[in-house]
């Protein structure tokens, strides 16, 4: 047998065997990839859950109520625990806040000032109610004072209006009398001259509301004379002051 031919045959066998091993590895790798792909496809997907707003709101409200109830119970527990201590303080004799100073030498017969009361919660509540009652009482008194002041001002204004009306009427009556005298004298003069006297109206019409100056112009008198006449009746007025007649 040719040694060279035997070497070639051995090399061919080794190559074929290596090729078979490579093909086998490739086949195993493809099978592994296919198996992994199959597992991924078979794995169920978790559905995405969207929370319901009503459910979320109910959960939040329930949690809030739970916290509020817990805080209320804790507050009641603290108040129950503090009640005996407050009762003991209220029944205990009052003591000064600081040490009691020794009486000075030669101070026999002197009485030391009483210590201020301890500000307990009950005492503070009583004082607060007293202050609140005083504030409410003060408001009522202030409102009543304001009402009485307005009533007095209204009465004074009404009296002033009546006095002004009376004074104006008296002043107007005096002017009418003086005018009548002047008219009688004019008639006598006109009768002596043979002329007919013109008849004058004895009634003066005025508005309901006039100033002192306007009233003086209507009456045909000086504004200062009218002001002086009003002063005689204890009515202080200026020429621009309004008179309600």
CNS distance restraints for C-alpha pairs under 8 A (distance, minus, plus):
assign (resid   1 and name CA) (resid   5 and name CA) 7.72 0.50 0.50
assign (resid   1 and name CA) (resid   6 and name CA) 7.53 0.50 0.50
assign (resid   2 and name CA) (resid   6 and name CA) 6.41 0.50 0.50
assign (resid   3 and name CA) (resid   7 and name CA) 6.30 0.50 0.50
assign (resid   4 and name CA) (resid   8 and name CA) 6.44 0.50 0.50
assign (resid   5 and name CA) (resid   9 and name CA) 6.32 0.50 0.50
assign (resid   6 and name CA) (resid  10 and name CA) 6.27 0.50 0.50
assign (resid   7 and name CA) (resid  11 and name CA) 6.23 0.50 0.50
assign (resid   8 and name CA) (resid  12 and name CA) 6.17 0.50 0.50
assign (resid   9 and name CA) (resid  13 and name CA) 6.22 0.50 0.50
assign (resid  10 and name CA) (resid  14 and name CA) 6.26 0.50 0.50
assign (resid  11 and name CA) (resid  15 and name CA) 6.18 0.50 0.50
assign (resid  12 and name CA) (resid  16 and name CA) 6.17 0.50 0.50
assign (resid  13 and name CA) (resid  17 and name CA) 6.12 0.50 0.50
assign (resid  14 and name CA) (resid  18 and name CA) 6.18 0.50 0.50
assign (resid  15 and name CA) (resid  19 and name CA) 6.14 0.50 0.50
assign (resid  16 and name CA) (resid  20 and name CA) 6.16 0.50 0.50
assign (resid  17 and name CA) (resid  21 and name CA) 6.31 0.50 0.50
assign (resid  18 and name CA) (resid  22 and name CA) 6.20 0.50 0.50
assign (resid  19 and name CA) (resid  23 and name CA) 6.13 0.50 0.50
assign (resid  20 and name CA) (resid  24 and name CA) 6.08 0.50 0.50
assign (resid  21 and name CA) (resid  25 and name CA) 6.25 0.50 0.50
assign (resid  22 and name CA) (resid  26 and name CA) 6.21 0.50 0.50
assign (resid  23 and name CA) (resid  27 and name CA) 6.10 0.50 0.50
assign (resid  24 and name CA) (resid  28 and name CA) 6.19 0.50 0.50
assign (resid  25 and name CA) (resid  29 and name CA) 6.11 0.50 0.50
assign (resid  26 and name CA) (resid  30 and name CA) 6.20 0.50 0.50
assign (resid  27 and name CA) (resid  31 and name CA) 6.20 0.50 0.50
assign (resid  28 and name CA) (resid  32 and name CA) 6.16 0.50 0.50
assign (resid  29 and name CA) (resid  33 and name CA) 6.19 0.50 0.50
assign (resid  30 and name CA) (resid  34 and name CA) 6.08 0.50 0.50
assign (resid  31 and name CA) (resid  35 and name CA) 6.07 0.50 0.50
assign (resid  32 and name CA) (resid  36 and name CA) 6.16 0.50 0.50
assign (resid  33 and name CA) (resid  37 and name CA) 6.09 0.50 0.50
assign (resid  34 and name CA) (resid  38 and name CA) 6.08 0.50 0.50
assign (resid  35 and name CA) (resid  39 and name CA) 6.29 0.50 0.50
assign (resid  36 and name CA) (resid  40 and name CA) 6.33 0.50 0.50
assign (resid  37 and name CA) (resid  41 and name CA) 6.26 0.50 0.50
assign (resid  38 and name CA) (resid  42 and name CA) 6.07 0.50 0.50
assign (resid  39 and name CA) (resid  43 and name CA) 6.11 0.50 0.50
assign (resid  51 and name CA) (resid  55 and name CA) 7.42 0.50 0.50
assign (resid  51 and name CA) (resid  56 and name CA) 7.01 0.50 0.50
assign (resid  52 and name CA) (resid  56 and name CA) 6.24 0.50 0.50
assign (resid  53 and name CA) (resid  57 and name CA) 6.04 0.50 0.50
assign (resid  54 and name CA) (resid  58 and name CA) 6.14 0.50 0.50
assign (resid  55 and name CA) (resid  59 and name CA) 6.16 0.50 0.50
assign (resid  56 and name CA) (resid  60 and name CA) 6.21 0.50 0.50
assign (resid  57 and name CA) (resid  61 and name CA) 6.09 0.50 0.50
assign (resid  58 and name CA) (resid  62 and name CA) 5.98 0.50 0.50
assign (resid  59 and name CA) (resid  63 and name CA) 6.19 0.50 0.50
assign (resid  60 and name CA) (resid  64 and name CA) 6.16 0.50 0.50
assign (resid  61 and name CA) (resid  65 and name CA) 6.16 0.50 0.50
assign (resid  62 and name CA) (resid  66 and name CA) 6.11 0.50 0.50
assign (resid  63 and name CA) (resid  67 and name CA) 6.25 0.50 0.50
assign (resid  64 and name CA) (resid  68 and name CA) 6.18 0.50 0.50
assign (resid  65 and name CA) (resid  69 and name CA) 6.04 0.50 0.50
assign (resid  66 and name CA) (resid  70 and name CA) 6.15 0.50 0.50
assign (resid  67 and name CA) (resid  71 and name CA) 6.15 0.50 0.50
assign (resid  68 and name CA) (resid  72 and name CA) 6.13 0.50 0.50
assign (resid  69 and name CA) (resid  73 and name CA) 6.16 0.50 0.50
assign (resid  70 and name CA) (resid  74 and name CA) 6.20 0.50 0.50
assign (resid  71 and name CA) (resid  75 and name CA) 6.11 0.50 0.50
assign (resid  72 and name CA) (resid  76 and name CA) 6.18 0.50 0.50
assign (resid  73 and name CA) (resid  77 and name CA) 6.09 0.50 0.50
assign (resid  74 and name CA) (resid  78 and name CA) 6.26 0.50 0.50
assign (resid  75 and name CA) (resid  79 and name CA) 6.21 0.50 0.50
assign (resid  76 and name CA) (resid  80 and name CA) 6.12 0.50 0.50
assign (resid  77 and name CA) (resid  81 and name CA) 6.20 0.50 0.50
assign (resid  78 and name CA) (resid  82 and name CA) 6.12 0.50 0.50
assign (resid  79 and name CA) (resid  83 and name CA) 6.02 0.50 0.50
assign (resid  80 and name CA) (resid  84 and name CA) 7.65 0.50 0.50
assign (resid  81 and name CA) (resid  85 and name CA) 7.81 0.50 0.50
assign (resid  82 and name CA) (resid  86 and name CA) 6.32 0.50 0.50
assign (resid  83 and name CA) (resid  87 and name CA) 6.18 0.50 0.50
assign (resid  84 and name CA) (resid  88 and name CA) 6.12 0.50 0.50
assign (resid  85 and name CA) (resid  89 and name CA) 6.26 0.50 0.50
assign (resid  86 and name CA) (resid  90 and name CA) 6.19 0.50 0.50
assign (resid  86 and name CA) (resid 120 and name CA) 7.63 0.50 0.50
assign (resid  86 and name CA) (resid 121 and name CA) 7.95 0.50 0.50
assign (resid  87 and name CA) (resid  91 and name CA) 6.27 0.50 0.50
assign (resid  88 and name CA) (resid  92 and name CA) 5.95 0.50 0.50
assign (resid  89 and name CA) (resid 120 and name CA) 7.67 0.50 0.50
assign (resid  90 and name CA) (resid 120 and name CA) 7.25 0.50 0.50
assign (resid  94 and name CA) (resid 115 and name CA) 7.86 0.50 0.50
assign (resid  94 and name CA) (resid 117 and name CA) 6.45 0.50 0.50
assign (resid  94 and name CA) (resid 118 and name CA) 6.72 0.50 0.50
assign (resid  95 and name CA) (resid 115 and name CA) 6.81 0.50 0.50
assign (resid  95 and name CA) (resid 117 and name CA) 7.87 0.50 0.50
assign (resid  95 and name CA) (resid 118 and name CA) 7.83 0.50 0.50
assign (resid  96 and name CA) (resid 100 and name CA) 7.17 0.50 0.50
assign (resid  96 and name CA) (resid 115 and name CA) 4.96 0.50 0.50
assign (resid  96 and name CA) (resid 116 and name CA) 6.70 0.50 0.50
assign (resid  96 and name CA) (resid 117 and name CA) 7.88 0.50 0.50
assign (resid  97 and name CA) (resid 115 and name CA) 7.72 0.50 0.50
assign (resid 103 and name CA) (resid 107 and name CA) 6.37 0.50 0.50
assign (resid 119 and name CA) (resid 123 and name CA) 6.11 0.50 0.50
assign (resid 119 and name CA) (resid 124 and name CA) 6.27 0.50 0.50
assign (resid 120 and name CA) (resid 124 and name CA) 6.22 0.50 0.50
assign (resid 121 and name CA) (resid 125 and name CA) 6.14 0.50 0.50
assign (resid 122 and name CA) (resid 126 and name CA) 6.32 0.50 0.50
assign (resid 123 and name CA) (resid 127 and name CA) 6.24 0.50 0.50
assign (resid 124 and name CA) (resid 128 and name CA) 6.08 0.50 0.50
assign (resid 125 and name CA) (resid 129 and name CA) 6.25 0.50 0.50
assign (resid 126 and name CA) (resid 130 and name CA) 6.28 0.50 0.50
assign (resid 127 and name CA) (resid 131 and name CA) 6.18 0.50 0.50
assign (resid 128 and name CA) (resid 132 and name CA) 6.13 0.50 0.50
assign (resid 129 and name CA) (resid 133 and name CA) 6.14 0.50 0.50
assign (resid 130 and name CA) (resid 134 and name CA) 6.23 0.50 0.50
assign (resid 131 and name CA) (resid 135 and name CA) 6.15 0.50 0.50
assign (resid 132 and name CA) (resid 136 and name CA) 6.25 0.50 0.50
assign (resid 133 and name CA) (resid 137 and name CA) 6.09 0.50 0.50
assign (resid 134 and name CA) (resid 138 and name CA) 5.99 0.50 0.50
assign (resid 135 and name CA) (resid 139 and name CA) 6.31 0.50 0.50
assign (resid 136 and name CA) (resid 140 and name CA) 6.43 0.50 0.50
assign (resid 137 and name CA) (resid 141 and name CA) 6.21 0.50 0.50
assign (resid 138 and name CA) (resid 142 and name CA) 6.06 0.50 0.50
assign (resid 139 and name CA) (resid 143 and name CA) 6.17 0.50 0.50
assign (resid 140 and name CA) (resid 144 and name CA) 6.16 0.50 0.50
assign (resid 141 and name CA) (resid 145 and name CA) 6.08 0.50 0.50
assign (resid 142 and name CA) (resid 146 and name CA) 6.13 0.50 0.50
assign (resid 143 and name CA) (resid 147 and name CA) 6.16 0.50 0.50
assign (resid 144 and name CA) (resid 148 and name CA) 6.12 0.50 0.50
assign (resid 145 and name CA) (resid 149 and name CA) 6.02 0.50 0.50
assign (resid 146 and name CA) (resid 150 and name CA) 6.17 0.50 0.50
assign (resid 147 and name CA) (resid 151 and name CA) 6.21 0.50 0.50
assign (resid 148 and name CA) (resid 152 and name CA) 6.14 0.50 0.50
assign (resid 149 and name CA) (resid 153 and name CA) 6.16 0.50 0.50
assign (resid 150 and name CA) (resid 154 and name CA) 6.14 0.50 0.50
assign (resid 151 and name CA) (resid 155 and name CA) 6.22 0.50 0.50
assign (resid 152 and name CA) (resid 156 and name CA) 6.11 0.50 0.50
assign (resid 153 and name CA) (resid 157 and name CA) 6.04 0.50 0.50
assign (resid 154 and name CA) (resid 158 and name CA) 6.07 0.50 0.50
assign (resid 155 and name CA) (resid 159 and name CA) 6.10 0.50 0.50
assign (resid 156 and name CA) (resid 160 and name CA) 6.05 0.50 0.50
assign (resid 157 and name CA) (resid 161 and name CA) 6.08 0.50 0.50
assign (resid 158 and name CA) (resid 162 and name CA) 6.22 0.50 0.50
assign (resid 159 and name CA) (resid 163 and name CA) 6.06 0.50 0.50
assign (resid 160 and name CA) (resid 164 and name CA) 5.99 0.50 0.50
assign (resid 160 and name CA) (resid 235 and name CA) 7.38 0.50 0.50
assign (resid 161 and name CA) (resid 165 and name CA) 6.09 0.50 0.50
assign (resid 161 and name CA) (resid 243 and name CA) 7.11 0.50 0.50
assign (resid 161 and name CA) (resid 244 and name CA) 6.34 0.50 0.50
assign (resid 161 and name CA) (resid 245 and name CA) 7.37 0.50 0.50
assign (resid 162 and name CA) (resid 166 and name CA) 6.11 0.50 0.50
assign (resid 163 and name CA) (resid 167 and name CA) 6.01 0.50 0.50
assign (resid 163 and name CA) (resid 233 and name CA) 7.59 0.50 0.50
assign (resid 163 and name CA) (resid 235 and name CA) 7.63 0.50 0.50
assign (resid 164 and name CA) (resid 168 and name CA) 6.01 0.50 0.50
assign (resid 164 and name CA) (resid 230 and name CA) 7.19 0.50 0.50
assign (resid 164 and name CA) (resid 235 and name CA) 6.98 0.50 0.50
assign (resid 164 and name CA) (resid 243 and name CA) 7.16 0.50 0.50
assign (resid 164 and name CA) (resid 245 and name CA) 7.85 0.50 0.50
assign (resid 165 and name CA) (resid 169 and name CA) 6.15 0.50 0.50
assign (resid 165 and name CA) (resid 243 and name CA) 7.86 0.50 0.50
assign (resid 165 and name CA) (resid 244 and name CA) 7.57 0.50 0.50
assign (resid 165 and name CA) (resid 245 and name CA) 5.51 0.50 0.50
assign (resid 166 and name CA) (resid 170 and name CA) 6.14 0.50 0.50
assign (resid 167 and name CA) (resid 171 and name CA) 5.99 0.50 0.50
assign (resid 167 and name CA) (resid 229 and name CA) 7.66 0.50 0.50
assign (resid 167 and name CA) (resid 230 and name CA) 6.35 0.50 0.50
assign (resid 167 and name CA) (resid 233 and name CA) 6.78 0.50 0.50
assign (resid 168 and name CA) (resid 172 and name CA) 5.84 0.50 0.50
assign (resid 168 and name CA) (resid 230 and name CA) 7.75 0.50 0.50
assign (resid 169 and name CA) (resid 173 and name CA) 5.95 0.50 0.50
assign (resid 170 and name CA) (resid 174 and name CA) 6.18 0.50 0.50
assign (resid 171 and name CA) (resid 175 and name CA) 6.26 0.50 0.50
assign (resid 171 and name CA) (resid 226 and name CA) 7.84 0.50 0.50
assign (resid 171 and name CA) (resid 229 and name CA) 7.32 0.50 0.50
assign (resid 172 and name CA) (resid 176 and name CA) 6.13 0.50 0.50
assign (resid 172 and name CA) (resid 219 and name CA) 7.09 0.50 0.50
assign (resid 173 and name CA) (resid 177 and name CA) 6.21 0.50 0.50
assign (resid 174 and name CA) (resid 178 and name CA) 6.21 0.50 0.50
assign (resid 175 and name CA) (resid 179 and name CA) 5.96 0.50 0.50
assign (resid 175 and name CA) (resid 219 and name CA) 7.80 0.50 0.50
assign (resid 176 and name CA) (resid 180 and name CA) 6.06 0.50 0.50
assign (resid 176 and name CA) (resid 202 and name CA) 6.73 0.50 0.50
assign (resid 177 and name CA) (resid 181 and name CA) 6.34 0.50 0.50
assign (resid 178 and name CA) (resid 182 and name CA) 6.27 0.50 0.50
assign (resid 179 and name CA) (resid 183 and name CA) 6.06 0.50 0.50
assign (resid 180 and name CA) (resid 184 and name CA) 6.15 0.50 0.50
assign (resid 181 and name CA) (resid 185 and name CA) 6.22 0.50 0.50
assign (resid 182 and name CA) (resid 186 and name CA) 6.04 0.50 0.50
assign (resid 183 and name CA) (resid 187 and name CA) 6.04 0.50 0.50
assign (resid 184 and name CA) (resid 188 and name CA) 6.29 0.50 0.50
assign (resid 185 and name CA) (resid 189 and name CA) 6.24 0.50 0.50
assign (resid 186 and name CA) (resid 190 and name CA) 5.95 0.50 0.50
assign (resid 186 and name CA) (resid 197 and name CA) 7.39 0.50 0.50
assign (resid 187 and name CA) (resid 191 and name CA) 5.83 0.50 0.50
assign (resid 187 and name CA) (resid 196 and name CA) 7.81 0.50 0.50
assign (resid 187 and name CA) (resid 197 and name CA) 5.74 0.50 0.50
assign (resid 188 and name CA) (resid 192 and name CA) 6.11 0.50 0.50
assign (resid 189 and name CA) (resid 193 and name CA) 6.28 0.50 0.50
assign (resid 190 and name CA) (resid 194 and name CA) 5.90 0.50 0.50
assign (resid 190 and name CA) (resid 195 and name CA) 4.97 0.50 0.50
assign (resid 190 and name CA) (resid 196 and name CA) 6.35 0.50 0.50
assign (resid 190 and name CA) (resid 197 and name CA) 6.20 0.50 0.50
assign (resid 191 and name CA) (resid 195 and name CA) 5.96 0.50 0.50
assign (resid 191 and name CA) (resid 196 and name CA) 6.99 0.50 0.50
assign (resid 191 and name CA) (resid 197 and name CA) 7.94 0.50 0.50
assign (resid 204 and name CA) (resid 218 and name CA) 7.68 0.50 0.50
assign (resid 204 and name CA) (resid 219 and name CA) 7.41 0.50 0.50
assign (resid 206 and name CA) (resid 215 and name CA) 7.69 0.50 0.50
assign (resid 206 and name CA) (resid 218 and name CA) 7.10 0.50 0.50
assign (resid 207 and name CA) (resid 245 and name CA) 7.87 0.50 0.50
assign (resid 208 and name CA) (resid 244 and name CA) 6.10 0.50 0.50
assign (resid 208 and name CA) (resid 245 and name CA) 5.07 0.50 0.50
assign (resid 209 and name CA) (resid 242 and name CA) 6.69 0.50 0.50
assign (resid 209 and name CA) (resid 243 and name CA) 5.73 0.50 0.50
assign (resid 209 and name CA) (resid 244 and name CA) 4.71 0.50 0.50
assign (resid 209 and name CA) (resid 245 and name CA) 5.99 0.50 0.50
assign (resid 210 and name CA) (resid 214 and name CA) 5.90 0.50 0.50
assign (resid 210 and name CA) (resid 215 and name CA) 6.05 0.50 0.50
assign (resid 210 and name CA) (resid 242 and name CA) 5.58 0.50 0.50
assign (resid 210 and name CA) (resid 243 and name CA) 5.42 0.50 0.50
assign (resid 210 and name CA) (resid 244 and name CA) 6.82 0.50 0.50
assign (resid 210 and name CA) (resid 245 and name CA) 7.79 0.50 0.50
assign (resid 211 and name CA) (resid 215 and name CA) 6.15 0.50 0.50
assign (resid 211 and name CA) (resid 239 and name CA) 6.56 0.50 0.50
assign (resid 211 and name CA) (resid 240 and name CA) 5.48 0.50 0.50
assign (resid 211 and name CA) (resid 241 and name CA) 5.29 0.50 0.50
assign (resid 211 and name CA) (resid 242 and name CA) 4.19 0.50 0.50
assign (resid 211 and name CA) (resid 243 and name CA) 5.67 0.50 0.50
assign (resid 212 and name CA) (resid 216 and name CA) 6.17 0.50 0.50
assign (resid 212 and name CA) (resid 223 and name CA) 6.97 0.50 0.50
assign (resid 212 and name CA) (resid 226 and name CA) 7.56 0.50 0.50
assign (resid 212 and name CA) (resid 227 and name CA) 7.55 0.50 0.50
assign (resid 212 and name CA) (resid 237 and name CA) 7.61 0.50 0.50
assign (resid 212 and name CA) (resid 238 and name CA) 6.85 0.50 0.50
assign (resid 212 and name CA) (resid 239 and name CA) 4.72 0.50 0.50
assign (resid 212 and name CA) (resid 240 and name CA) 6.11 0.50 0.50
assign (resid 212 and name CA) (resid 241 and name CA) 6.00 0.50 0.50
assign (resid 212 and name CA) (resid 242 and name CA) 6.51 0.50 0.50
assign (resid 212 and name CA) (resid 243 and name CA) 6.76 0.50 0.50
assign (resid 213 and name CA) (resid 217 and name CA) 6.34 0.50 0.50
assign (resid 213 and name CA) (resid 223 and name CA) 5.53 0.50 0.50
assign (resid 213 and name CA) (resid 239 and name CA) 4.79 0.50 0.50
assign (resid 213 and name CA) (resid 240 and name CA) 6.40 0.50 0.50
assign (resid 214 and name CA) (resid 218 and name CA) 6.25 0.50 0.50
assign (resid 215 and name CA) (resid 219 and name CA) 6.12 0.50 0.50
assign (resid 216 and name CA) (resid 220 and name CA) 5.89 0.50 0.50
assign (resid 216 and name CA) (resid 221 and name CA) 5.22 0.50 0.50
assign (resid 216 and name CA) (resid 222 and name CA) 5.97 0.50 0.50
assign (resid 216 and name CA) (resid 223 and name CA) 5.17 0.50 0.50
assign (resid 216 and name CA) (resid 226 and name CA) 6.43 0.50 0.50
assign (resid 217 and name CA) (resid 221 and name CA) 6.33 0.50 0.50
assign (resid 217 and name CA) (resid 222 and name CA) 7.42 0.50 0.50
assign (resid 217 and name CA) (resid 223 and name CA) 7.57 0.50 0.50
assign (resid 221 and name CA) (resid 225 and name CA) 6.96 0.50 0.50
assign (resid 221 and name CA) (resid 226 and name CA) 7.19 0.50 0.50
assign (resid 222 and name CA) (resid 226 and name CA) 6.49 0.50 0.50
assign (resid 223 and name CA) (resid 227 and name CA) 6.21 0.50 0.50
assign (resid 223 and name CA) (resid 239 and name CA) 6.76 0.50 0.50
assign (resid 224 and name CA) (resid 228 and name CA) 6.12 0.50 0.50
assign (resid 225 and name CA) (resid 229 and name CA) 6.18 0.50 0.50
assign (resid 226 and name CA) (resid 230 and name CA) 6.25 0.50 0.50
assign (resid 227 and name CA) (resid 231 and name CA) 6.19 0.50 0.50
assign (resid 227 and name CA) (resid 236 and name CA) 7.68 0.50 0.50
assign (resid 227 and name CA) (resid 237 and name CA) 6.49 0.50 0.50
assign (resid 227 and name CA) (resid 238 and name CA) 7.05 0.50 0.50
assign (resid 227 and name CA) (resid 239 and name CA) 7.46 0.50 0.50
assign (resid 228 and name CA) (resid 232 and name CA) 6.35 0.50 0.50
assign (resid 229 and name CA) (resid 233 and name CA) 6.94 0.50 0.50
assign (resid 230 and name CA) (resid 234 and name CA) 6.64 0.50 0.50
assign (resid 230 and name CA) (resid 235 and name CA) 5.16 0.50 0.50
assign (resid 230 and name CA) (resid 236 and name CA) 6.81 0.50 0.50
assign (resid 230 and name CA) (resid 237 and name CA) 7.37 0.50 0.50
assign (resid 231 and name CA) (resid 235 and name CA) 4.90 0.50 0.50
assign (resid 231 and name CA) (resid 236 and name CA) 5.61 0.50 0.50
assign (resid 231 and name CA) (resid 237 and name CA) 7.73 0.50 0.50
assign (resid 237 and name CA) (resid 241 and name CA) 6.12 0.50 0.50
